[in-house]
Amino acid sequence: MIKYFFPYLFIYTFQFSPSLVANDLIITVYDQNKKALPNTVVKLLSNNSQTKPQPQKAIIDQVNKEYVPQVIAITQGSKVTFPNKDNIKHHVYSFSDAKPFELPLYEGTPANPVVFDNPGIVVLGCNIHDWMRGYIYVSDSPYIAITNESGKTSIKNFPDGNYQLELWHPQIKGDFQPVDFSFKDKSIIEKAISITLKPMVKIRRPKGRHGRRYEE
Amino acid sequence: MLFRFRKFQTRLLFFLVLLLLSLQLAIYISVRTANIQHAKVEISDNLKVGAGVFNRILTERTQNLFQYARLLSADYAFKPAFHSGDHPTILSAMENHLARLEGAQLMTLVDLDNNVIAKTLAPLQTNIKFVWPELIKQAEQNEYAEATSIEMIGDTPYQMIVVPYFSPDISAWVIIGFAIDQSVADDIKSVIQSEVSFLTHTKSNDWKISSTTLPMTTEDYQNQIKHLITQTIFDKKHSLGSIQYGEDELITFVQPIDKKLKVTALLQRSLNKALAPYLKLQATLQTLFWITLILSIALVIALARKVTKPVKELTKSAKNIESGNYTARININLKDEIGELADSFNKMAKGLEEKEKVRNLLGKVVSSEIAEELLSKDIELGGEEKEATILFSDIRQFTTLCEGYSAKEILNVLNIYLTSMSEAIENNKGVIDKYIGDAIMALFGIPLSNNTDANQSVSAAMSMIENLKKLTEKSQLGQLNFQMGIGINTGLVVAGNMGSPNRLNYTVIGDAVNLASRLEGLTKYYGVNIIVSESTRNRATNWEFLELDKVIVKGKAEPIIIFQPIATKGQLSEQQTLQLELNRKILFHYRNREWDKAKEVIEQIKLYDDSKFGQIYQKRVDSFLNTPPPNNWDFSNKFDTK
């Protein structure tokens, strides 16, 4: 469950000339039950121009033994810091191929951020809290966004051209079939897409200091 | 009746023992039935509880596996090994985990594409597919992505569990299993105190015992349990049944283990074992039975004796009375019905005794026949007319004879005489009516009529004369020389009770009686011992008579012919035959007024006859010779004296 929602967490930088920056994609994602789906990563991958994305800085907090936000999308080479806002230590780790790393039990903000050089999905866990789960989508394209609570997001001011739309969600079932789009002359395309999710596997979590043993 | 018992005691015993036996048998059977039923219910309850415990144990084992698998799936130390992709390392780590887990026999790691990553049961195999994908599919349906099922490895069922392996998202599946085998059965048996068997459903739709705590199983036993399981599982009828196991009976509870009905557990308890405490009760019952039986028999014998002893005494006394001993009395001091009976019996015996005394006395006072007659009827005044023969006897000149003797001497002599005479009469069925001093009045045909009374009376008279002769010869009558006369007559008399209601005599009266007495009086005149009337002579066909005369006795108008008996018919001596002939001739000539001829014959008869017959007729003939009888002479001789 996502308890804290931060709609836009990364800064979009414009690097193209104004004549080329013209198109908008507004997208709404639903699940198989027609329910608006937040935390879905939306990526447009240009078929022709291989624009290198600019590295960014991003933050994933640990608040009340949760990663906040739970899902972020970053460009290749971005740096992510993991400040621990709890009064206990956390042990952030990943065994994902894109970036295996660990930050053994620490408090506060680590001195050095973690650099994600390879595109892919990095699943974050906490060694001492099984339920803590975070996802970092490391993109090879600069055109990325994440759906908000109403399943909606947009990618703005990108140049004309043919693009592949890719979606990713932590629960997505199977691989998403990319959708082809063609943008030209300040086109603004609104699109609603639904994806199929796997059922969410629950992970047991203590309810509180004096509460029941497991969360339902 | 099937049985007949001669003795009351035996009968009482038989019925009591029968009653006791049936009662005890009923108690025994009902107690036994109740015990068995109770034991069965108890066993069933125990088995149901046991089944709960059994389920709980299996569930806990499974839960333990789950918990351990969860620990493993979150084990941080295992993660680097897992991600290393190095098969020996992964396998080794898994074996390490398995070693920590008591009771589990296998661990398998399967990737998300159903490929086996590592498998402890087949350490060397790689690149193989997981054999129970259904198990993982089942897990995918679960909110925690966990599942459990029973799977067969060879003939052994295994409880399998699967949990997701988080690294940190689901990266693989961890499968852990434990064998439901003999050790599990033994373990559960030690907890629930019941026999535990596991049976697996084979592909040929049969049930096979995979493990059991029973020492041995026969084919018959297996068939029974297969039947029970089939019924329980497919007909959903019984989960509880009774199975013969050798000499024991096992109450069996069928407990399917998995939903797919691959494996079923049997929980069983011995009926004999459960009945053991009741056997003690049974033994107590048996002892009680014997004690009751012996006590009852003793009691019955005592009771029967108490009843039969007085009854036996009663019987003995009744027999005494039957044989005429009325003095017997029963000495029973009981206040109950038997005591009352004994009292009544004693009173009855006393009554009988008194009655018998009366009867004896009566028999002495009157003749026994009359006593019988009196006793057989209500005694009341009045009589009935009967034909009878009356005999009168008398001692001639008794008064004169007695002069000079004391009364005691006379009584003594008289008693000897009367006893002898009475004997003669009674021997000839005569009845002594009364003694009148030296005279005797006897009846024949009274009170019981018969056709031989006349004959009997003559016989009696002849015997009396004979007896007197003997008495005289033997000098039993002292110096006295008795002459006696007997008169006999047959005719109608009135017989009955005469007198007053308080004092009465059974006797006979009538003309016939008087005549007999008159005839007795004539004996002296004719110088004979016996005179019978014509009516008696006519009926006494056994005798030969001499006709004596035709007489008109005192007080009578009609003449009668009188006779003297001389011999039994056909036994006349020569002299008697001659006498008889002369007698007839005399009477013939006499009545035909042939006096001379009569005289002639009278002279002859005097030679043969010592009676006064000759003298009497000679006198008459002499008289008629002087004064002949009138023309209307009827030959009769009239007596003016008795």
Chai-1 contact restraints between the chains, C-beta under 6 A:
chainA,res_idxA,chainB,res_idxB,connection_type,confidence,min_distance_angstrom,max_distance_angstrom,comment,restraint_id
A,F95,B,K79,contact,1.0,0.0,6.0,A-B,restraint_1
A,F95,B,H83,contact,1.0,0.0,6.0,A-B,restraint_2
A,F95,B,S167,contact,1.0,0.0,6.0,A-B,restraint_3
A,V123,B,P168,contact,1.0,0.0,6.0,A-B,restraint_4
A,V123,B,D169,contact,1.0,0.0,6.0,A-B,restraint_5
A,G125,B,P168,contact,1.0,0.0,6.0,A-B,restraint_6
A,N127,B,Y76,contact,1.0,0.0,6.0,A-B,restraint_7
A,D130,B,A74,contact,1.0,0.0,6.0,A-B,restraint_8
A,V201,B,A145,contact,1.0,0.0,6.0,A-B,restraint_9
A,K202,B,E143,contact,1.0,0.0,6.0,A-B,restraint_10
A,K202,B,Y144,contact,1.0,0.0,6.0,A-B,restraint_11
